[in-house]
Amino acid sequence: MTASIPQVVDRATWQSEVDALRVREKAHTHEGDAIAAARRRLPMVEVDSAIEVLGPDGPVPLLEVFEGRRQLIAYFHMWHNGHPAAEQCEGCTFYNGQIRELSYLHARDVTYATFCQGPYEESVRYRDFMGWDVPWYSVESSADALLAGRPFFLLACYLRQGDKVYETYSTNGRGFEVMSPSYGLLDRTAYGRQETWEDSPDGWPQGWPVDRDLLRLDGRPVAQWSRLRAGRSDDLGAAVR
């Protein structure tokens, strides 16, 4: 079935509509600035800086994950122990996979790291299969202490003061969209994300239902296919269930 298309108008009419929308876009941006200002004024809670996470050199305290910088952003990556790459979390693959250039964060004295729910050796092979180069740690044995009763799907920010560590902010759900320039770009196209929840005109393509397959294609997280075509192995070295 052919998808519907936007109304065709002359350029002056089009520009007038864009200009009207731009007023709302600027208000949205300014409200985002105000929310960010409020976020900077949040209180913080101390976290035990000696909590151990497992990295390439074995167990290290949370303090070392900062790599000497003052702030840390940690993405808590969900994991299905013993499952093959095709069955790993499509949402975490989508969001974590879009964090690539870290130098701009480092220039502002911020470290980014992944805290994976699964065992280090198994999960880091997934990172390598995907071609990611973010610092990677297993929090399999320390997640309870870090999460303090929250579900695992989390993005958290920390501040280091000497040898003390504090959590300053956390988010989940659609709060992860800040990690996805893909969604931001799709939102600017005529057809948007093409997901079934969106408020789109009749006839607009919306072939992506909000379920486990939202970020999967032919049985795998979408981004895995290009890695397989490039000849990378998705063997995680674990017994497949």
N, C-alpha and C positions, 0 to 999 in steps of 0.2 A: 504494500500500500504506500502511495506517495505521501510524504509528510506535507502538511500545510506550511505555508511560508508567511512571513510578515507582509503587511500591506505595502505596496510600492507607492511612493510619493515623490514630489520634487525635492531637491536638496534644501531649499529654504524651509519647507515644512518639516523635513527630517531634522534639520539643525535646531529648529524651535523646540521640537519634542526632546531632543538630547539636552538642550540647555535647561529645560524645565526639570528633567530628571537629575541633572548635575546639581541643582540646588539641594535635592534630597540626598544625593551622594555626599556632598560636602557636609551636610548636617550629620550624616552617619559617621563620617570621618572625625568630625569634631566631638561627637559623643564618645567615639572610641578613644580619643585622646583624653577625655575627661575620666573615662573608666580606667585607663592606664594610670592616670594621676592618682586615682583612688587606690589602685592596686599598689602603687609605690608607698602608700601611707598605711598599708595593712600592718598589724603587729606580726610577730614571728614566734615560733615555738622551737625550743632547743631539741636537737636530735643527738643521740649518743654518737660522737665522732669516731668511736672505736668499733662501731658495728662493722663486721667484716663482709666484704664482697669478694668474689673469686674472679680474678683476671688472668692475663697471660703469664704472670709471674707468681701465680698462686694467690692465697688469701691476702688481702690488703684492707686496712681500715678505710672507712668512708672518707676520712680526711685526705687520703692520698688520691682519691678520684678527682679532686679539684685540680691536680697537676700543678699546684702552686698558685693557681688563680684564686680570685676572691669569691667568685660565684660559680654555681654549677646548675645546669639544667639536666635533669635525668628523665628519660623516657622509659617507662616500665613496659617491656615487651612481653606479651603473653606467649606461652609455649605449651605445646602438647607433647609431653615426654614420650619418646619411642615412636612417634608418628613420622612418616616420611615428609619430605619438603612440601609436597603437594597438599598436605593436610595442615600445614602450619597456618597461623593466624593471618587471614587476608587483610584485616584492618591494620594490624601492626606492620605488615609488609608495605601496605599503601602509605601510611604516615611516616614510619621510620625511614623508608627508602627515599623520601624526598628531602631529607636533611643531608646535604652533601658537602657544601663549602663551609668549613668551620672557621676559616681565618678571620672573618668579620666578627664572629663571637669572641674569638681569642683576643682580637684587638681591643675589645671592650672588657677584657679581664673575666671572660666567661668561658667555662668548659662545658661541652655537651657530651653526654655518655648514655649508653643504653644499659639498663638494668633488666636482664632477661630472667624470666621466671624459671627457665629450664637449666639443666646442667651445662657447665661451661663448654666442655669439649664437643658436645653434640650441637649446641646452639651456635657456637662461633663458626662451625662449618657452614651453617646456614648463612651467616653474615658474609663469609667468604664466597659462597656460591652466588649470592646476590651482588657481590662486588662492592659492598659498603666498606668504608674505612673509618667509621665512627668507633671510639673506644667502647669496648664490649665487656660487660661483667655479668656473672651469674649471681643472682640474689636468692637462689633456691633455698638457702638455709637462713636467710636474713630478711626475707620479704615481710614477715609478720611484724618485725621491729620497725621497719621503715614505713610500712603502710598504716600502722596503728589502727587496724580495724576497717580500713577502706578496701574496696575491690582492687584487683591488680591493675586494671586498665587505667593508667595514671600518668600525668605529666607533672613533675614537681620541680620547684626552684629552691635552691639553697644558698645561704650566705655563710662565708667562713670569717670568723673573727679570731685570729690567732689559732689556737687548737680547739676552738669550739665551733660547732656547726648548728645552723638554724634553718628550719624550713620556713620560707616566706610566702609561698603560693603553691597551689595545686589545682588541677582541673582534669575533667574527663569528658566523655561523650563528645558533643560537638565542639567542646573546647579544644580538641585536637586539630580542628580545621586550620588553626594558625600554622600548622606544620605542612599544609598541603597547598602549594601554589597551583596545583592542577585544578582544585576546586575553585579557587579564586579566578582563574582564567576561564574555566567553563561557565562560571556565573556571568561572565561578560559576553558570552556568545548568544546568538538568537535562540538556540534550543536549550541553553543552560546545561545542567548536569544530566538531563534526560532520565531523572529518577521519578518514580511514581508518586512521591509525596509532594512534588513541586506544584506550585500554582502557575500552570501554563495554559495558554489558550487551547481550545478544542482543536484536535488534529495534530498537536505538537508531538514529536516522538518521545515516548517515555518507556523505554524498554528495559529499564533497570529497577526491578523491585527492591524494596528495602528488606533484604534478608541476607543469608550467608553468601549468596551468589552476587551480591552487589559489587564486590571488588574482586570477583573471580571470573575466569574465562576458560571454558572447556575443562573444568574440574581443578583448576589451579589459581592461586593468586595471580592476577594479570601480569605483573612484572616478571614472573618466573620464565615466561615463554621466550623472551629475548635472550635470557641467560642460557637456556637450553640450546637455542639456535646458534649461540656463540660457542657451543661445545663444552660448556662448564658442567661438571658433575654435581648432581644434587644429592649425592650419597652423604647422609649425615652420620654414618658410622654407628647407627643404632639398630637394634632389632626392630623390624617393621611389624607393627601390630595389625 
